[in-house]
Amino acid sequence: MGTFEIEGGKRLKGELIPQGAKNEALQVLCAVLLTPEKVIIRKVPNIVDVNKLIDLLQDLGVKVEKLGPEDYSFQADDIDIEYLNSQTFKKKGASLRGSVMILGPLLARFGKGYIPKPGGDKIGRRRLDTHFLGFEKLGAEFVYNEKSKFYKVNAKNLQGTYMLLDEASVTGTANIIMAAVMANGETEIYNAACEPYIQQLCKMLNKMGAKIQGVGSNLLKITGVKNLGGCEHKILPDMIEIGSFIGLAAMTQSEITIKDVSYPDLGRIPSVFRSLGIKIELRGDDLFIPAQKSYEVQPFIDGSILTIADAPWPGFTPDLLSIILVVATQAKGSVLVHQKMFESRLFFVDKLIDMGAQIILCDPHRATVIGMDRKTPLRGIQMTSPDIRAGVSLLIAAMSAKGKSTIHNIEQIDRGYQNIDERLNALGASIKRIN
C-alpha cells in the first residue's frame, strides 16, 4: 500500500495541463471493440483505471500500439470471445468498474458479452439495472449468476426500439448507445445522460459511421448500421481534475494557471466555485486562479445558507462535491453540501474534523460546513484514502494544513490522477511518495 507524506503550508505557482478525461477514456476505449479497423485515440490519461482497461482489451485480442506519451492505436480485428470465460478475465474485470462498458460493443458486434460484477469506488450503491434493462429492450437475454457474481447478455439480432431510461446513468447510456448503433432499425433513448463525455462518445461513433442524432440532449435517435469503421479521436481535458486544481489553488493561496480547459464543456463548475468567493479568470481557453488571502461564500439572495448539490448534467457533477466540501472549510461563511447520488461519499469528513474543520454530518447525504476564514488552519494528521475523489480532497486539505500529513492507500488517488505528486511538486508542493 502506497503512502503520501505531505508538508503543508506551501504556496504553489505555475501552470498545470489537465490530463485527458478519465470518464470519457473508459467509454471511448471500449468503443474500439465495435470495429475491426484501426482506431487512434489521443490524450489518453496515464492512470491506473485506464491502464487496467487497456490491459483487459489486449487480453481480449485487441492490438494496442503506443504512438506517443498520450496517443494510442487500437485494432480489434481478432477478438478472442472465449477469453470472457477465463478466470483471468473474471479477476481483472472485477477490479475495474469501467469494464462493464465492454458489454454493449461485444453484444452489438458478436451477439454476446459476459462480465463479473465490477468493482470501483466504495461510495454507495451503484446499480447496473439501467444497462441490462436497456439491453433487454433491444432484444437481448440477460442472465445473472448470483453464486459466481457473473453477468451474461446474449442476442442473435438486436432490434431498435423506444426506451425511457429509469435513470440518466452515464455509463448505462454509453453502454446502450454502443449496443444500439448496430441494431436493426431505429432506437430512441429518452432520459439519456448528456454529459460532455457522452457527447464525445457519440461524435466518435458518428465518425466511425454510426447515425446518432440529438447529441447533447436527453433524447437520442439512433439508426442502426451494419458495420463501423476506424477513426481518430481526441479526449477532452478532465473537468474533475480542473475543478480539483481550482480548489487546490484556493485552499493553498496559490497562483495557478490551468491550460487548455475546453471551457464550454465545464458547465457549472466555474460558477459553483465562484459562489464560494473564488476568483477565476478566463484567458483564452486557460483558467487563471489568483492567490487569495480569503474567499467569502455568496449566500442566496434571500440570505439563506448556500446549498451546493449534485445533479445530472448540466447540473453540478457529484465527483467534485468532495472538493467543494474541503474548500468550504476555509471560506468565510457556511455551506450545506448535499450529495444526492451516493450515500457513502461524505463519510470521509471525519478525517477533516480530525484536522480541525467545523463540519456537521447531518445524514449520509448532507453535511453543513462552517467556514473558518483561515482563522484556524487545518492541522496535519495521518489518514487513509477511501476513494478517488475523497483521496484527492484529503490531499488538498493536507497541502493547506499546518505541519505534516500522511495519506495511506494512495492507489485510490492514482486510479484517477496522473502523476499528481510530480506535477504538484513541480509548482512548489512538498509531497513524498513512499511505496
Secondary structure in CASP SS format (residue, H / E / C, confidence):
PFRMAT SS
TARGET T0000
AUTHOR 0000-0000-0000
METHOD secondary structure of the structure
MODEL  1
M C 1.00
G C 1.00
T E 1.00
F E 1.00
E E 1.00
I E 1.00
E E 1.00
G C 1.00
G C 1.00
K C 1.00
R C 1.00
L C 1.00
K E 1.00
G E 1.00
E E 1.00
L E 1.00
I C 1.00
P C 1.00
Q C 1.00
G E 1.00
A C 1.00
K H 1.00
N H 1.00
E H 1.00
A H 1.00
L H 1.00
Q H 1.00
V H 1.00
L H 1.00
C H 1.00
A H 1.00
V H 1.00
L H 1.00
L H 1.00
T C 1.00
P C 1.00
E C 1.00
K E 1.00
V E 1.00
I E 1.00
I E 1.00
R E 1.00
K C 1.00
V C 1.00
P C 1.00
N C 1.00
I C 1.00
V H 1.00
D H 1.00
V H 1.00
N H 1.00
K H 1.00
L H 1.00
I H 1.00
D H 1.00
L H 1.00
L H 1.00
Q H 1.00
D H 1.00
L H 1.00
G C 1.00
V C 1.00
K E 1.00
V E 1.00
E E 1.00
K E 1.00
L C 1.00
G C 1.00
P C 1.00
E C 1.00
D C 1.00
Y E 1.00
S E 1.00
F E 1.00
Q E 1.00
A C 1.00
D C 1.00
D C 1.00
I C 1.00
D C 1.00
I H 1.00
E H 1.00
Y H 1.00
L H 1.00
N H 1.00
S C 1.00
Q H 1.00
T H 1.00
F H 1.00
K H 1.00
K H 1.00
K H 1.00
G H 1.00
A H 1.00
S C 1.00
L C 1.00
R H 1.00
G H 1.00
S H 1.00
V H 1.00
M H 1.00
I H 1.00
L H 1.00
G H 1.00
P H 1.00
L H 1.00
L H 1.00
A H 1.00
R H 1.00
F H 1.00
G C 1.00
K E 1.00
G E 1.00
Y E 1.00
I E 1.00
P E 1.00
K C 1.00
P C 1.00
G C 1.00
G C 1.00
D C 1.00
K C 1.00
I C 1.00
G C 1.00
R C 1.00
R C 1.00
R C 1.00
L C 1.00
D H 1.00
T H 1.00
H H 1.00
F H 1.00
L H 1.00
G H 1.00
F H 1.00
E H 1.00
K H 1.00
L C 1.00
G C 1.00
A C 1.00
E E 1.00
F E 1.00
V E 1.00
Y E 1.00
N E 1.00
E C 1.00
K C 1.00
S C 1.00
K C 1.00
F E 1.00
Y E 1.00
K E 1.00
V E 1.00
N E 1.00
A C 1.00
K C 1.00
N C 1.00
L C 1.00
Q E 1.00
G C 1.00
T C 1.00
Y E 1.00
M E 1.00
L E 1.00
L C 1.00
D C 1.00
E C 1.00
A C 1.00
S C 1.00
V H 1.00
T H 1.00
G H 1.00
T H 1.00
A H 1.00
N H 1.00
I H 1.00
I H 1.00
M H 1.00
A H 1.00
A H 1.00
V C 1.00
M C 1.00
A C 1.00
N E 1.00
G C 1.00
E E 1.00
T E 1.00
E E 1.00
I E 1.00
Y E 1.00
N C 1.00
A C 1.00
A C 1.00
C C 1.00
E C 1.00
P H 1.00
Y H 1.00
I H 1.00
Q H 1.00
Q H 1.00
L H 1.00
C H 1.00
K H 1.00
M H 1.00
L H 1.00
N H 1.00
K H 1.00
M C 1.00
G C 1.00
A C 1.00
K E 1.00
I E 1.00
Q E 1.00
G C 1.00
V C 1.00
G C 1.00
S C 1.00
N C 1.00
L E 1.00
L E 1.00
K E 1.00
I E 1.00
T E 1.00
G C 1.00
V C 1.00
K C 1.00
N C 1.00
L C 1.00
G C 1.00
G C 1.00
C E 1.00
E E 1.00
H E 1.00
K E 1.00
I C 1.00
L C 1.00
P E 1.00
D C 1.00
M H 1.00
I H 1.00
E H 1.00
I H 1.00
G H 1.00
S H 1.00
F H 1.00
I H 1.00
G H 1.00
L H 1.00
A H 1.00
A H 1.00
M H 1.00
T H 1.00
Q C 1.00
S C 1.00
E E 1.00
I E 1.00
T E 1.00
I E 1.00
K C 1.00
D C 1.00
V C 1.00
S C 1.00
Y H 1.00
P H 1.00
D H 1.00
L H 1.00
G C 1.00
R C 1.00
I H 1.00
P H 1.00
S H 1.00
V H 1.00
F H 1.00
R H 1.00
S H 1.00
L C 1.00
G C 1.00
I C 1.00
K C 1.00
I C 1.00
E E 1.00
L E 1.00
R E 1.00
G C 1.00
D C 1.00
D E 1.00
L E 1.00
F E 1.00
I E 1.00
P C 1.00
A C 1.00
Q C 1.00
K C 1.00
S C 1.00
Y C 1.00
E E 1.00
V C 1.00
Q C 1.00
P C 1.00
F C 1.00
I C 1.00
D C 1.00
G C 1.00
S C 1.00
I C 1.00
L E 1.00
T E 1.00
I E 1.00
A E 1.00
D C 1.00
A C 1.00
P C 1.00
W C 1.00
P C 1.00
G C 1.00
F C 1.00
T C 1.00
P H 1.00
D H 1.00
L H 1.00
L H 1.00
S H 1.00
I H 1.00
I H 1.00
L H 1.00
V H 1.00
V H 1.00
A H 1.00
T C 1.00
Q C 1.00
A C 1.00
K E 1.00
G C 1.00
S E 1.00
V E 1.00
L E 1.00
V E 1.00
H E 1.00
Q C 1.00
K C 1.00
M C 1.00
F C 1.00
E C 1.00
S C 1.00
R C 1.00
L C 1.00
F C 1.00
F C 1.00
V H 1.00
D H 1.00
K H 1.00
L H 1.00
I H 1.00
D H 1.00
M C 1.00
G C 1.00
A C 1.00
Q C 1.00
I E 1.00
I E 1.00
L E 1.00
C E 1.00
D E 1.00
P C 1.00
H C 1.00
R E 1.00
A E 1.00
T E 1.00
V E 1.00
I E 1.00
G C 1.00
M C 1.00
D C 1.00
R C 1.00
K C 1.00
T C 1.00
P C 1.00
L C 1.00
R E 1.00
G C 1.00
I C 1.00
Q E 1.00
M E 1.00
T E 1.00
S C 1.00
P C 1.00
D C 1.00
I H 1.00
R H 1.00
A H 1.00
G H 1.00
V H 1.00
S H 1.00
L H 1.00
L H 1.00
I H 1.00
A H 1.00
A H 1.00
M H 1.00
S H 1.00
A C 1.00
K E 1.00
G C 1.00
K E 1.00
S E 1.00
T E 1.00
I E 1.00
H E 1.00
N C 1.00
I C 1.00
E H 1.00
Q H 1.00
I H 1.00
D H 1.00
R C 1.00
G C 1.00
Y C 1.00
Q C 1.00
N C 1.00
I H 1.00
D H 1.00
E H 1.00
R H 1.00
L H 1.00
N H 1.00
A C 1.00
L C 1.00
G C 1.00
A C 1.00
S C 1.00
I E 1.00
K E 1.00
R E 1.00
I E 1.00
N C 1.00
END
